[in-house]
Amino acid sequence: MQHAWPIPDNPTPNLDDLRRFAETVAADLDPDSRYIRELFAVFDEVQSAADLLARLADADATSSFQRDGSVASHGERGFSWVDPLTWTEMCPFERVLSNLLTGETRMMWSGEGAAEFQRFAEVTAAHPRDELFRVASIPCSTGKEAFSLVAAGLEAGLDVQVTGVDRQPAYVERARSGRLVLHGRDWDYPQAGSYLQRTPEGPTVITEAVRMRVRFEQGDVLTGELPAGPFDLVSCRNLLGYFRGESLRRAWTNVAARVKPGGLLLHDGFVCGSDEMAPVRELLAEQGYTRVVDDASFFRHGG
């Protein structure tokens, strides 16, 4: 697979190797991003790759950031959205990447996707219930959005099948395991027990009824190496806000190309309302997308 930022074949990089990789990634991102500033501040403070990697997984700082995401990160932003097991599966370059594009994810019912989760049955009402409803979750991180979209589809009476796609191989493998990266609000939904279960060993896992309807694979929005589709719904949340300029246009175009005529594209509140994402709203209008409801971020293709 061709990636916009190929991971170097170097299992023991030095500090300069990691910095060069971070600079390559940052060149495609919002130049004013605080994520970039925070990470390079850590690069400037440490003396070695080992020092850098230790800082990126600092347990005390991670705990503080997880309790209050408004505080400034000091290099632990990526680690805050996974867990030690997933982190150990990531090579040094992937750990650096996760601080520039995080693995932020929650069950949709407990996070910023709550309105979209609640509106799902309404916006998909026209789809025949005896036909497969194909969904893509791009990016999927460690799987919670993809699992949530299965739950939403089942509650809407759909024969739903979800494909989760992410750039990070460790995220994809964790999603395939069906084990959730713990978040305090995973169970903040009356019907959560229909989709989640606690195991004697401790982790929360996805029920078999959900797992049988979801698959995960690697992909890249900048190179366009994504499942061909077409999909009835493509969800692209918590991603486009990282990009600006040509990389933003390229990412959106590659994602939108997977939506079938008359299908749905799901974004997030930042895309729908921020000045920075005005170019995306222009692309939506140019390509014949209209917002379905005012209080959720679904757009329908004109077909």
C-alpha positions as CSV (number, residue, x, y, z in Angstrom):
1,M,0.0,0.0,0.0
2,Q,1.2,3.5,-0.9
3,H,1.1,6.0,2.0
4,A,1.5,9.7,1.9
5,W,4.0,9.4,4.7
6,P,5.7,6.0,4.3
7,I,7.0,4.5,7.6
8,P,10.8,4.1,7.2
9,D,12.2,0.6,7.4
10,N,14.2,1.5,10.5
11,P,13.2,-0.2,13.8
12,T,15.7,1.8,15.8
13,P,15.5,5.4,14.6
14,N,17.5,8.2,16.2
15,L,16.0,11.5,17.2
16,D,16.9,13.2,13.9
17,D,15.1,10.3,12.0
18,L,12.0,10.8,14.0
19,R,12.1,14.6,13.6
20,R,12.4,14.4,9.8
21,F,9.4,12.1,9.7
22,A,7.4,14.5,11.8
23,E,8.4,17.3,9.5
24,T,7.2,15.4,6.5
25,V,3.8,14.7,8.1
26,A,3.4,18.3,9.3
27,A,4.0,19.7,5.8
28,D,0.5,18.3,4.9
29,L,-1.3,19.6,8.0
30,D,-2.6,22.8,9.3
31,P,0.5,24.9,9.9
32,D,-1.1,26.6,12.9
33,S,-1.9,23.4,14.6
34,R,-1.2,23.3,18.3
35,Y,-0.5,19.6,17.9
36,I,2.5,20.4,15.8
37,R,3.7,23.1,18.2
38,E,3.4,20.8,21.2
39,L,5.2,17.9,19.5
40,F,8.1,19.9,18.2
41,A,8.5,21.6,21.6
42,V,9.1,18.1,23.0
43,F,11.6,17.5,20.2
44,D,13.5,20.6,21.2
45,E,13.6,19.6,24.9
46,V,14.8,16.0,24.6
47,Q,18.3,14.6,23.9
48,S,17.6,11.3,22.3
49,A,15.0,9.1,20.7
50,A,14.6,7.1,24.0
51,D,13.9,10.4,25.8
52,L,11.3,11.4,23.2
53,L,9.5,8.0,23.3
54,A,9.4,8.1,27.1
55,R,7.9,11.6,27.0
56,L,5.2,10.5,24.6
57,A,4.1,7.8,27.0
58,D,4.4,9.8,30.3
59,A,1.7,8.2,32.5
60,D,1.2,11.2,34.8
61,A,0.9,13.7,32.0
62,T,-1.4,11.3,30.1
63,S,-3.7,11.0,33.1
64,S,-4.0,14.8,33.4
65,F,-4.7,15.2,29.7
66,Q,-7.4,12.5,29.8
67,R,-9.1,14.2,32.7
68,D,-9.2,17.6,31.0
69,G,-8.6,17.6,27.3
70,S,-8.4,21.4,27.3
71,V,-5.0,21.4,29.0
72,A,-1.9,21.7,26.9
73,S,-0.4,18.4,25.8
74,H,3.3,17.9,26.4
75,G,3.7,15.1,23.9
76,E,1.3,12.6,25.4
77,R,-1.7,13.4,23.1
78,G,-1.3,10.2,21.0
79,F,-0.9,7.9,24.0
80,S,-4.0,9.4,25.6
81,W,-6.3,7.9,23.0
82,V,-5.0,4.3,23.1
83,D,-3.7,2.1,25.9
84,P,-0.3,0.5,26.8
85,L,-1.2,-2.7,24.9
86,T,-1.9,-0.8,21.6
87,W,1.0,1.6,22.2
88,T,3.5,-1.3,22.4
89,E,2.4,-2.5,19.0
90,M,3.3,0.8,17.4
91,C,6.7,1.5,16.0
92,P,8.5,4.8,17.0
93,F,7.4,6.5,13.8
94,E,3.8,5.5,14.4
95,R,3.9,6.9,17.9
96,V,5.2,10.2,16.6
97,L,2.4,10.2,13.9
98,S,-0.2,9.6,16.6
99,N,0.6,13.0,18.2
100,L,0.0,14.8,14.9
101,L,-3.1,12.9,13.9
102,T,-4.6,11.4,17.1
103,G,-6.6,8.2,17.5
104,E,-9.5,10.2,19.1
105,T,-12.6,8.0,19.2
106,R,-15.6,7.4,21.4
107,M,-18.8,5.4,21.1
108,M,-20.9,7.9,19.2
109,W,-23.7,7.9,21.8
110,S,-21.4,9.3,24.4
111,G,-19.5,11.9,22.5
112,E,-19.8,14.6,19.8
113,G,-21.6,12.1,17.5
114,A,-24.6,11.8,19.8
115,A,-26.9,13.9,17.6
116,E,-25.9,11.8,14.5
117,F,-26.4,8.6,16.4
118,Q,-29.9,9.7,17.5
119,R,-30.8,10.9,14.0
120,F,-29.5,7.8,12.1
121,A,-32.9,6.1,11.7
122,E,-34.5,9.2,10.4
123,V,-31.9,10.1,7.8
124,T,-31.7,6.5,6.5
125,A,-35.5,6.0,6.5
126,A,-35.7,5.9,2.7
127,H,-33.4,2.9,2.4
128,P,-35.2,-0.4,1.7
129,R,-34.9,-2.5,4.9
130,D,-34.5,-5.7,2.8
131,E,-31.4,-4.4,1.1
132,L,-27.8,-4.3,2.4
133,F,-26.8,-0.9,3.8
134,R,-23.0,-0.4,3.3
135,V,-21.1,2.0,5.5
136,A,-17.5,3.1,5.6
137,S,-15.9,4.7,8.7
138,I,-12.8,6.8,7.6
139,P,-10.8,7.0,9.8
140,C,-11.9,4.3,12.3
141,S,-9.1,4.6,14.8
142,T,-9.5,1.7,17.3
143,G,-13.0,0.9,16.1
144,K,-15.6,2.7,18.3
145,E,-17.2,4.7,15.6
146,A,-17.5,1.7,13.3
147,F,-19.0,-0.3,16.1
148,S,-21.4,2.6,16.9
149,L,-22.5,2.8,13.3
150,V,-23.4,-0.9,13.4
151,A,-25.5,-0.3,16.5
152,A,-27.2,2.7,14.9
153,G,-28.0,0.6,11.8
154,L,-29.4,-2.3,13.8
155,E,-31.6,0.1,15.8
156,A,-32.8,1.6,12.5
157,G,-33.8,-1.9,11.3
158,L,-31.1,-2.0,8.6
159,D,-29.1,-4.9,7.2
160,V,-25.9,-2.9,8.0
161,Q,-22.3,-3.8,7.1
162,V,-19.5,-1.4,8.1
163,T,-15.9,-1.2,6.8
164,G,-13.5,0.7,9.1
165,V,-10.4,2.2,7.5
166,D,-7.4,3.7,9.2
167,R,-3.8,4.7,8.4
168,Q,-2.3,3.2,11.5
169,P,-1.9,-0.6,11.5
170,A,-1.9,-0.8,15.3
171,Y,-5.3,0.9,15.4
172,V,-6.7,-1.5,12.8
173,E,-5.4,-4.6,14.7
174,R,-6.9,-3.3,17.9
175,A,-10.3,-2.7,16.2
176,R,-10.2,-6.2,14.8
177,S,-9.8,-7.6,18.3
178,G,-13.2,-6.2,19.4
179,R,-11.7,-5.0,22.6
180,L,-12.5,-1.4,23.4
181,V,-9.9,1.1,24.5
182,L,-11.5,2.1,27.8
183,H,-13.4,5.4,28.1
184,G,-15.5,6.3,31.1
185,R,-18.6,7.0,29.0
186,D,-18.7,3.9,26.9
187,W,-21.7,2.6,28.9
188,D,-23.6,5.9,29.0
189,Y,-26.5,4.6,26.9
190,P,-29.5,2.6,28.1
191,Q,-29.1,0.0,25.3
192,A,-25.3,-0.3,25.6
193,G,-25.6,-3.8,26.9
194,S,-26.9,-4.9,23.6
195,Y,-23.6,-4.1,21.9
196,L,-21.0,-4.2,24.6
197,Q,-20.1,-6.8,27.2
198,R,-17.7,-6.9,30.2
199,T,-15.4,-9.9,30.3
200,P,-14.1,-11.7,33.4
201,E,-10.6,-10.5,32.5
202,G,-11.8,-6.8,32.6
203,P,-11.8,-5.4,29.1
204,T,-15.1,-4.3,27.5
205,V,-15.6,-6.1,24.2
206,I,-18.1,-5.8,21.3
207,T,-20.8,-8.4,21.1
208,E,-20.8,-11.0,18.3
209,A,-23.9,-9.4,16.8
210,V,-21.8,-6.3,16.1
211,R,-18.5,-8.0,15.2
212,M,-20.1,-10.1,12.5
213,R,-21.2,-6.9,10.7
214,V,-17.9,-5.0,10.7
215,R,-14.5,-5.4,9.1
216,F,-11.3,-3.3,9.3
217,E,-8.5,-2.5,6.8
218,Q,-5.7,0.0,6.3
219,G,-6.1,2.9,3.9
220,D,-4.9,6.4,3.2
221,V,-7.1,9.4,2.4
222,L,-4.3,11.4,0.8
223,T,-3.2,8.7,-1.7
224,G,-6.8,7.5,-2.2
225,E,-6.0,3.9,-1.3
226,L,-9.5,3.3,0.2
227,P,-12.2,0.6,-0.3
228,A,-13.8,1.2,-3.7
229,G,-17.4,1.2,-2.5
230,P,-19.7,2.7,-3.5
231,F,-21.2,3.0,0.0
232,D,-24.6,4.1,1.1
233,L,-23.0,6.1,3.9
234,V,-19.4,7.3,4.4
235,S,-18.5,8.7,7.8
236,C,-15.5,11.0,7.9
237,R,-15.3,12.6,11.3
238,N,-12.3,13.9,13.4
239,L,-10.0,14.0,10.4
240,L,-10.5,16.8,7.9
241,G,-9.8,19.4,10.5
242,Y,-6.1,18.4,10.5
243,F,-5.6,19.4,6.9
244,R,-5.5,22.7,5.0
245,G,-5.1,23.7,1.3
246,E,-4.4,21.1,-1.3
247,S,-4.2,18.2,1.2
248,L,-7.6,19.1,2.6
249,R,-9.1,19.1,-0.9
250,R,-7.4,15.8,-1.8
251,A,-8.5,14.1,1.4
252,W,-12.1,15.2,1.0
253,T,-12.3,14.3,-2.7
254,N,-10.9,10.8,-2.1
255,V,-13.4,10.2,0.7
256,A,-16.4,11.6,-1.1
257,A,-15.6,9.5,-4.2
258,R,-16.7,6.4,-2.1
259,V,-20.3,7.7,-1.7
260,K,-22.8,6.2,-4.1
261,P,-25.1,8.6,-6.0
262,G,-27.9,9.6,-3.6
263,G,-25.9,8.4,-0.7
264,L,-24.9,10.0,2.6
265,L,-21.7,11.7,3.8
266,L,-21.3,12.2,7.5
267,H,-18.9,14.9,8.8
268,D,-18.6,16.6,12.2
269,G,-19.5,20.0,13.8
270,F,-16.1,21.5,13.0
271,V,-16.5,20.8,9.3
272,C,-20.1,22.1,9.3
273,G,-19.4,25.4,11.2
274,S,-15.8,26.5,11.4
275,D,-14.2,29.2,9.2
276,E,-11.2,26.8,8.6
277,M,-13.5,24.2,7.0
278,A,-15.3,26.6,4.6
279,P,-13.4,25.0,1.6
280,V,-15.1,21.7,2.5
281,R,-18.5,23.2,2.5
282,E,-17.7,24.8,-0.9
283,L,-16.8,21.3,-2.2
284,L,-20.0,19.8,-0.8
285,A,-22.0,22.4,-2.6
286,E,-20.0,22.0,-5.8
287,Q,-20.5,18.2,-5.8
288,G,-24.3,18.4,-5.2
289,Y,-24.4,17.6,-1.5
290,T,-27.1,19.2,0.7
291,R,-27.4,19.0,4.5
292,V,-30.2,16.6,5.6
293,V,-31.0,18.0,9.0
294,D,-29.9,21.2,10.8
295,D,-28.8,19.6,14.1
296,A,-26.7,16.7,12.7
297,S,-23.8,16.6,10.2
298,F,-25.3,14.4,7.5
299,F,-25.1,15.4,3.8
300,R,-26.9,13.7,0.9
301,H,-25.5,13.5,-2.6
302,G,-27.9,14.8,-5.2
303,G,-27.5,11.6,-7.2
